[in-house]
Amino acid sequence: MSKNILVIQRCAPYGSSLAREGLDYVLTSAAYDQNIQILFLGDGIFQLLKNQDSSDIQLKSHLGAMEVLPLYDIEDLYAVKEDIAERNIQESALGLPIKLISRQDVHSLINKQDHVMGF
């Protein structure tokens, strides 16, 4: 039976393994026909930036890995408007289509889920 799962990505793409572990969880869950949504909060917004160059630290681009999400029918990507504004990021700098929500709407999004995972 398919469950609604919200994965909250709070970490920047590099500096720890949490962002990659979150992505691995998303892809694995989607392979088992779970309804996955992703919410990027705080520094998790940095996972969405275009033109990531991780060659100096010898890692693959995190955004490049996330570009497979539509192949897994993961299309509900959310980000908090205020988090983007606080980091002076323009929406045009994001490499994936996202739905912007306000901080007030986060609680409502969480309440619609069967499970919530944070990374």
GROMACS elastic network, one bead per residue, 0.5 to 0.9 nm:
[ bonds ]
;  ai    aj funct       b0    kb
    1    33     6  0.83390   500
    1    34     6  0.80668   500
    2    32     6  0.83045   500
    2    33     6  0.61266   500
    2    35     6  0.64196   500
    3    33     6  0.84105   500
    3    34     6  0.53624   500
    3    35     6  0.58409   500
    3    36     6  0.82131   500
    3   113     6  0.79891   500
    3   114     6  0.60429   500
    3   115     6  0.75485   500
    4    34     6  0.65585   500
    4    36     6  0.61363   500
    4    37     6  0.76968   500
    4   112     6  0.79150   500
    4   113     6  0.51310   500
    4   114     6  0.51326   500
    4   115     6  0.65200   500
    4   116     6  0.86332   500
    5    29     6  0.86955   500
    5    34     6  0.71204   500
    5    35     6  0.60607   500
    5    36     6  0.50021   500
    5    37     6  0.62635   500
    5    38     6  0.84346   500
    5   113     6  0.57608   500
    5   114     6  0.59766   500
    5   116     6  0.56875   500
    5   117     6  0.74839   500
    6    35     6  0.84889   500
    6    36     6  0.59749   500
    6    38     6  0.56205   500
    6    39     6  0.70397   500
    6   109     6  0.83782   500
    6   110     6  0.70570   500
    6   113     6  0.63442   500
    6   114     6  0.81494   500
    6   115     6  0.63988   500
    6   117     6  0.63013   500
    6   118     6  0.84044   500
    7    22     6  0.73022   500
    7    23     6  0.88792   500
    7    25     6  0.85177   500
    7    26     6  0.72148   500
    7    36     6  0.72888   500
    7    37     6  0.62307   500
    7    39     6  0.61921   500
    7    40     6  0.85167   500
    7   115     6  0.85533   500
    7   116     6  0.58875   500
    7   118     6  0.57828   500
    7   119     6  0.74980   500
    8    22     6  0.81241   500
    8    37     6  0.86124   500
    8    38     6  0.58524   500
    8    40     6  0.59685   500
    8    41     6  0.69557   500
    8    44     6  0.84486   500
    8   116     6  0.73692   500
    8   117     6  0.60927   500
    8   119     6  0.61129   500
    9    12     6  0.84576   500
    9    18     6  0.83097   500
    9    19     6  0.65800   500
    9    22     6  0.67877   500
    9    23     6  0.86522   500
    9    38     6  0.71247   500
    9    39     6  0.60938   500
    9    41     6  0.61410   500
    9    42     6  0.84416   500
    9    43     6  0.84373   500
    9    44     6  0.52188   500
    9    45     6  0.81238   500
    9    47     6  0.85665   500
    9   117     6  0.87196   500
    9   118     6  0.62227   500
    9   119     6  0.51561   500
   10    18     6  0.86237   500
   10    19     6  0.77614   500
   10    39     6  0.84282   500
   10    40     6  0.61135   500
   10    42     6  0.56566   500
   10    43     6  0.57108   500
   10    45     6  0.76423   500
   10   118     6  0.74214   500
   10   119     6  0.60610   500
   11    14     6  0.81734   500
   11    15     6  0.87935   500
   11    16     6  0.80204   500
   11    18     6  0.66331   500
   11    19     6  0.58204   500
   11    40     6  0.85898   500
   11    41     6  0.80349   500
   11    42     6  0.74208   500
   11    43     6  0.52591   500
   11    45     6  0.80447   500
   11    46     6  0.80283   500
   11    47     6  0.79554   500
   11   119     6  0.69293   500
   12    15     6  0.72421   500
   12    16     6  0.80052   500
   12    18     6  0.84635   500
   12    19     6  0.66661   500
   12    42     6  0.85767   500
   12    43     6  0.50995   500
   12    45     6  0.71812   500
   12    46     6  0.54399   500
   12    47     6  0.59000   500
   13    16     6  0.75502   500
   13    17     6  0.79957   500
   13    18     6  0.79321   500
   13    19     6  0.53005   500
   13    20     6  0.71642   500
   13    43     6  0.86084   500
   13    44     6  0.71924   500
   13    45     6  0.89178   500
   13    46     6  0.65854   500
   13    47     6  0.50056   500
   13    48     6  0.87189   500
   13    61     6  0.86416   500
   13    62     6  0.61849   500
   13    63     6  0.84778   500
   14    17     6  0.72184   500
   14    18     6  0.86504   500
   14    19     6  0.74864   500
   14    20     6  0.85763   500
   14    47     6  0.85664   500
   14    54     6  0.82029   500
   14    57     6  0.89133   500
   14    59     6  0.86852   500
   14    62     6  0.81764   500
   15    18     6  0.88138   500
   16    19     6  0.72835   500
   16    20     6  0.84037   500
   17    20     6  0.54503   500
   17    21     6  0.60479   500
   17    22     6  0.86256   500
   18    22     6  0.60335   500
   18    23     6  0.85738   500
   18   119     6  0.54948   500
   19    22     6  0.51416   500
   19    23     6  0.63422   500
   19    24     6  0.87198   500
   19    44     6  0.77471   500
   19    47     6  0.77353   500
   19    62     6  0.82473   500
   19   119     6  0.64298   500
   20    23     6  0.50314   500
   20    24     6  0.61399   500
   20    25     6  0.86001   500
   20    62     6  0.73751   500
   20    65     6  0.89657   500
   20   119     6  0.89586   500
   21    25     6  0.61649   500
   21    26     6  0.86148   500
   21   119     6  0.73790   500
   22    25     6  0.50782   500
   22    26     6  0.62266   500
   22    27     6  0.87705   500
   22   117     6  0.84663   500
   22   118     6  0.76497   500
   22   119     6  0.55008   500
   23    27     6  0.62567   500
   23    28     6  0.85598   500
   23    62     6  0.89510   500
   23    65     6  0.82873   500
   23    66     6  0.73685   500
   24    27     6  0.52748   500
   24    28     6  0.60885   500
   24    29     6  0.85076   500
   25    28     6  0.51914   500
   25    29     6  0.60068   500
   25    30     6  0.84599   500
   26    29     6  0.52846   500
   26    30     6  0.60892   500
   26    31     6  0.86183   500
   26    36     6  0.68664   500
   26    37     6  0.85339   500
   26    38     6  0.82628   500
   26    69     6  0.86753   500
   26    74     6  0.86865   500
   27    30     6  0.51181   500
   27    31     6  0.61780   500
   27    32     6  0.88622   500
   27    36     6  0.89395   500
   27    68     6  0.88899   500
   27    69     6  0.75301   500
   27    72     6  0.71233   500
   27    74     6  0.88256   500
   28    31     6  0.51525   500
   28    32     6  0.67453   500
   29    32     6  0.52210   500
   29    33     6  0.68138   500
   29    34     6  0.56797   500
   29    35     6  0.82240   500
   29    36     6  0.74650   500
   30    33     6  0.50570   500
   30    34     6  0.50665   500
   30    35     6  0.67806   500
   30    36     6  0.64584   500
   30    72     6  0.60226   500
   30    73     6  0.76176   500
   30    74     6  0.75274   500
   31    34     6  0.74139   500
   31    72     6  0.69391   500
   33    36     6  0.87522   500
   33    72     6  0.87906   500
   35    73     6  0.84240   500
   35    74     6  0.76971   500
   36    73     6  0.84193   500
   36    74     6  0.61023   500
   36    75     6  0.83702   500
   36    76     6  0.75067   500
   37    74     6  0.67120   500
   37    75     6  0.73475   500
   37    76     6  0.50165   500
   37    77     6  0.59776   500
   37    78     6  0.77760   500
   38    74     6  0.83954   500
   38    75     6  0.87313   500
   38    76     6  0.65157   500
   38    78     6  0.60725   500
   38    79     6  0.84635   500
   39    44     6  0.85723   500
   39    76     6  0.85517   500
   39    77     6  0.60434   500
   39    79     6  0.56596   500
   39    80     6  0.79845   500
   39   106     6  0.86120   500
   40    43     6  0.79346   500
   40    44     6  0.50134   500
   40    45     6  0.53914   500
   40    46     6  0.86977   500
   40    47     6  0.81446   500
   40    48     6  0.85101   500
   40    77     6  0.77428   500
   40    78     6  0.61348   500
   40    80     6  0.70469   500
   40    83     6  0.89797   500
   41    44     6  0.51698   500
   41    45     6  0.61104   500
   41    78     6  0.87052   500
   41    79     6  0.63048   500
   41    80     6  0.62672   500
   41    83     6  0.67271   500
   41    84     6  0.88799   500
   42    45     6  0.61261   500
   42    46     6  0.84772   500
   42    79     6  0.89017   500
   42    80     6  0.80307   500
   42    83     6  0.54926   500
   42    84     6  0.79821   500
   42    86     6  0.89582   500
   42    87     6  0.86687   500
   43    46     6  0.57058   500
   43    47     6  0.79683   500
   43    83     6  0.79369   500
   43    87     6  0.84196   500
   44    47     6  0.56253   500
   44    48     6  0.78680   500
   44    79     6  0.88173   500
   45    48     6  0.56983   500
   45    49     6  0.74487   500
   45    79     6  0.70043   500
   45    80     6  0.84949   500
   45    83     6  0.74738   500
   45    84     6  0.68673   500
   45    87     6  0.87525   500
   45    89     6  0.88874   500
   45    94     6  0.86653   500
   46    49     6  0.54753   500
   46    89     6  0.89776   500
   46    94     6  0.86263   500
   47    50     6  0.87484   500
   47    52     6  0.87306   500
   47    62     6  0.65404   500
   47    63     6  0.62450   500
   47    66     6  0.88352   500
   47    94     6  0.88109   500
   48    52     6  0.89690   500
   48    62     6  0.83155   500
   48    63     6  0.60604   500
   48    66     6  0.85835   500
   48    93     6  0.82043   500
   48    94     6  0.52191   500
   48    95     6  0.55903   500
   48    96     6  0.64587   500
   49    52     6  0.65491   500
   49    63     6  0.71401   500
   49    89     6  0.87293   500
   49    93     6  0.57820   500
   49    95     6  0.55582   500
   49    96     6  0.82947   500
   50    63     6  0.71420   500
   50    92     6  0.89349   500
   50    93     6  0.58612   500
   50    94     6  0.55259   500
   50    96     6  0.83136   500
   51    61     6  0.86850   500
   51    63     6  0.84870   500
   51    93     6  0.86670   500
   51    95     6  0.81416   500
   52    61     6  0.60799   500
   52    62     6  0.76310   500
   52    63     6  0.71753   500
   52    64     6  0.86220   500
   53    56     6  0.75441   500
   53    57     6  0.89887   500
   53    59     6  0.88868   500
   53    60     6  0.84292   500
   53    61     6  0.65708   500
   54    57     6  0.56177   500
   54    58     6  0.62838   500
   54    59     6  0.54847   500
   54    60     6  0.62919   500
   54    61     6  0.58230   500
   54    62     6  0.83693   500
   55    59     6  0.59912   500
   55    60     6  0.71590   500
   55    61     6  0.80858   500
   56    59     6  0.78542   500
   57    60     6  0.89686   500
   59    62     6  0.83129   500
   60    63     6  0.87714   500
   60    64     6  0.74795   500
   60    65     6  0.76954   500
   61    64     6  0.51040   500
   61    65     6  0.65582   500
   61    66     6  0.88888   500
   62    65     6  0.51805   500
   62    66     6  0.64188   500
   62    67     6  0.89174   500
   63    67     6  0.63230   500
   63    95     6  0.71544   500
   63    96     6  0.82439   500
   64    67     6  0.53124   500
   64    68     6  0.78546   500
   65    68     6  0.63216   500
   65    69     6  0.82979   500
   66    69     6  0.56036   500
   66    70     6  0.88091   500
   66    96     6  0.84355   500
   67    70     6  0.71704   500
   67    71     6  0.84881   500
   67    95     6  0.85820   500
   67    96     6  0.74732   500
   68    71     6  0.53826   500
   68    72     6  0.69911   500
   68    74     6  0.88066   500
   69    72     6  0.52882   500
   69    73     6  0.65604   500
   69    74     6  0.51461   500
   69    75     6  0.70305   500
   70    74     6  0.51297   500
   70    75     6  0.58503   500
   71    74     6  0.73743   500
   72    75     6  0.85827   500
   73    76     6  0.88994   500
   74    77     6  0.77378   500
   75    97     6  0.83625   500
   75    98     6  0.83855   500
   76    97     6  0.89673   500
   76    98     6  0.73097   500
   76    99     6  0.74036   500
   77    96     6  0.84213   500
   77    97     6  0.73269   500
   77    99     6  0.60572   500
   77   100     6  0.86472   500
   78    97     6  0.89150   500
   78    98     6  0.53406   500
   78   100     6  0.57504   500
   78   101     6  0.67652   500
   79    82     6  0.88452   500
   79    83     6  0.77183   500
   79    84     6  0.76954   500
   79    98     6  0.66226   500
   79    99     6  0.63374   500
   79   100     6  0.50871   500
   79   101     6  0.61692   500
   79   102     6  0.83182   500
   80    83     6  0.53670   500
   80    84     6  0.65825   500
   80    85     6  0.88876   500
   80    99     6  0.85755   500
   80   100     6  0.57121   500
   80   101     6  0.50427   500
   80   102     6  0.53803   500
   80   103     6  0.60222   500
   80   105     6  0.87254   500
   80   106     6  0.79302   500
   81    84     6  0.52796   500
   81    85     6  0.62891   500
   81    86     6  0.86866   500
   81   100     6  0.56075   500
   81   101     6  0.58241   500
   81   102     6  0.55395   500
   81   103     6  0.74822   500
   82    85     6  0.50488   500
   82    86     6  0.60194   500
   82    87     6  0.86424   500
   82   101     6  0.86131   500
   82   102     6  0.66918   500
   82   103     6  0.69769   500
   83    86     6  0.51565   500
   83    87     6  0.63884   500
   83    88     6  0.87746   500
   83    89     6  0.88318   500
   83   103     6  0.85666   500
   84    87     6  0.53492   500
   84    88     6  0.63600   500
   84    89     6  0.53923   500
   84    90     6  0.73550   500
   84    91     6  0.78675   500
   85    88     6  0.50163   500
   85    89     6  0.60911   500
   85    90     6  0.76975   500
   86    89     6  0.78102   500
   89    92     6  0.83489   500
   89    93     6  0.67557   500
   89    94     6  0.82804   500
   90    93     6  0.54020   500
   90    94     6  0.74570   500
   91    94     6  0.55924   500
   91    95     6  0.89774   500
   92    95     6  0.78729   500
   94    97     6  0.75105   500
   94    98     6  0.83785   500
  101   104     6  0.80116   500
  101   105     6  0.60686   500
  101   106     6  0.72705   500
  102   105     6  0.52822   500
  102   106     6  0.69116   500
  103   106     6  0.54093   500
  103   107     6  0.79170   500
  104   107     6  0.65670   500
  104   108     6  0.78297   500
  105   108     6  0.52726   500
  105   109     6  0.63139   500
  105   110     6  0.87836   500
  106   109     6  0.51045   500
  106   110     6  0.62253   500
  106   111     6  0.86608   500
  107   110     6  0.51786   500
  107   111     6  0.62010   500
  107   112     6  0.89042   500
  108   111     6  0.51266   500
  108   112     6  0.65594   500
  109   112     6  0.54799   500
  109   113     6  0.71849   500
  110   113     6  0.56157   500
  110   114     6  0.87330   500
  110   115     6  0.85034   500
  110   116     6  0.70704   500
  111   114     6  0.81098   500
  113   116     6  0.67339   500
